[in-house]
Amino acid sequence: MTFLKAGLIKRHIDENIYEEKYIMRLLEANELENVVKLQNYVYSQLPNKQVLYMDSYQEMLDDMKSGAKIIGVYNEQNNLIAYRYIGFPGENDKNLGNDISLPKQEFNKVVHLETTVVHPEYRGNSLQSLTLQQVVPLVKAIGYKHLLCTVSPQNFYSLFNVMRNGLKIKALKRKYGTEADGKDGLWRFILHRDIDVTAFQNPIKLFSTHLSNIEEQKKLIDESYVGFWLFKDSKMLSYVKFDEYAAAL
């Protein structure tokens, strides 16, 4: 068992708020049933089912055998209340590096931020951010540097949390479809962060658009703009174009 963090957390039950202790640690493969149980419960509570891609028990088990990790958050009753699932796709065709034209030689340094699930009673505690902050030193220590993930344009809070932790929108595509051309897939932003890069340089153009404007964002991305920041109140996304040097970072 690898311990990562501990602290206090707020639990919301009806109109009441309770303070509890929590611990964060890496999960073992024999705890996957609890992960699936939490995922299924959270999915059942979602009004919009498109915002969460469901991972199967077997998919996660196979992935863990190949090195994937799951960061779990437990309350003081030792119940799993949140988790973050991360994978290492290597040169697999599913590597999101393909979606952002990452050089092939970098594929073995890619980390997929697969799924983050939080029990409804514990939302509002920034658990997505807290678990993501644990990912960076964890993967950097074993030689990885590219964080990549997909987020639904309809999942505002997940997108906001991911972007405020340094990931930038590099692509907008349909994913997880069953047809060969992918047209039956779900719209997903593909976000990226190189954890070795500490600053962007030389912005040359700036454009803002509403989160819901898919077509305008696709056009901006095709013109080499990067989704740089999401404003919480207005739900406006700032897209920035950098010079050739910075765009390569």
PEGI-V855556 format. One record per backbone hydrogen bond with DSSP energy under -0.5 kcal/mol. NH is the residue of the N-H (numbers start at 1). CO is the residue of the C=O. If there is no record, write none. Layout:
# PEGI-V855556
nh:NH co:CO
nh:NH co:CO
This chain:
# PEGI-V855556
nh:3 co:1
nh:4 co:24
nh:5 co:24
nh:7 co:22
nh:9 co:20
nh:11 co:18
nh:12 co:121
nh:13 co:11
nh:13 co:16
nh:16 co:13
nh:18 co:11
nh:20 co:9
nh:22 co:7
nh:23 co:74
nh:24 co:5
nh:25 co:72
nh:26 co:2
nh:27 co:70
nh:31 co:28
nh:32 co:29
nh:34 co:31
nh:35 co:31
nh:36 co:32
nh:37 co:33
nh:38 co:34
nh:39 co:35
nh:40 co:36
nh:41 co:37
nh:42 co:38
nh:43 co:39
nh:44 co:40
nh:45 co:41
nh:45 co:42
nh:46 co:42
nh:46 co:43
nh:49 co:47
nh:51 co:48
nh:52 co:49
nh:54 co:52
nh:60 co:56
nh:61 co:57
nh:62 co:58
nh:63 co:59
nh:64 co:60
nh:65 co:61
nh:66 co:62
nh:66 co:63
nh:67 co:64
nh:68 co:63
nh:69 co:86
nh:71 co:84
nh:72 co:25
nh:72 co:70
nh:73 co:82
nh:74 co:23
nh:75 co:79
nh:76 co:21
nh:78 co:75
nh:81 co:73
nh:82 co:73
nh:83 co:117
nh:84 co:71
nh:85 co:115
nh:86 co:69
nh:86 co:84
nh:87 co:112
nh:92 co:89
nh:95 co:92
nh:98 co:95
nh:99 co:96
nh:100 co:96
nh:100 co:97
nh:101 co:98
nh:102 co:97
nh:106 co:103
nh:107 co:104
nh:109 co:106
nh:110 co:107
nh:111 co:146
nh:112 co:87
nh:113 co:111
nh:113 co:148
nh:114 co:85
nh:114 co:112
nh:115 co:85
nh:117 co:83
nh:119 co:81
nh:122 co:119
nh:123 co:120
nh:125 co:122
nh:130 co:126
nh:131 co:127
nh:132 co:128
nh:133 co:129
nh:134 co:130
nh:134 co:131
nh:135 co:131
nh:136 co:132
nh:137 co:133
nh:138 co:134
nh:139 co:135
nh:140 co:136
nh:141 co:137
nh:142 co:139
nh:143 co:140
nh:144 co:139
nh:145 co:109
nh:146 co:109
nh:147 co:145
nh:147 co:193
nh:148 co:111
nh:148 co:146
nh:149 co:191
nh:151 co:189
nh:155 co:152
nh:156 co:154
nh:159 co:155
nh:160 co:156
nh:161 co:157
nh:162 co:158
nh:163 co:159
nh:164 co:160
nh:165 co:162
nh:166 co:163
nh:167 co:162
nh:168 co:192
nh:169 co:227
nh:170 co:168
nh:170 co:190
nh:171 co:190
nh:173 co:188
nh:175 co:186
nh:182 co:179
nh:185 co:182
nh:186 co:175
nh:188 co:173
nh:189 co:151
nh:190 co:171
nh:191 co:149
nh:191 co:189
nh:192 co:168
nh:193 co:147
nh:195 co:145
nh:195 co:193
nh:197 co:194
nh:198 co:196
nh:204 co:241
nh:205 co:241
nh:207 co:239
nh:209 co:237
nh:211 co:235
nh:213 co:210
nh:214 co:212
nh:217 co:213
nh:218 co:214
nh:219 co:215
nh:220 co:216
nh:221 co:217
nh:222 co:218
nh:223 co:219
nh:224 co:221
nh:225 co:220
nh:226 co:240
nh:227 co:169
nh:228 co:226
nh:228 co:238
nh:229 co:238
nh:231 co:236
nh:235 co:231
nh:237 co:209
nh:238 co:229
nh:239 co:207
nh:239 co:237
nh:240 co:226
nh:241 co:205
nh:242 co:240
nh:243 co:202
nh:247 co:243
nh:248 co:244
nh:248 co:245
nh:249 co:246
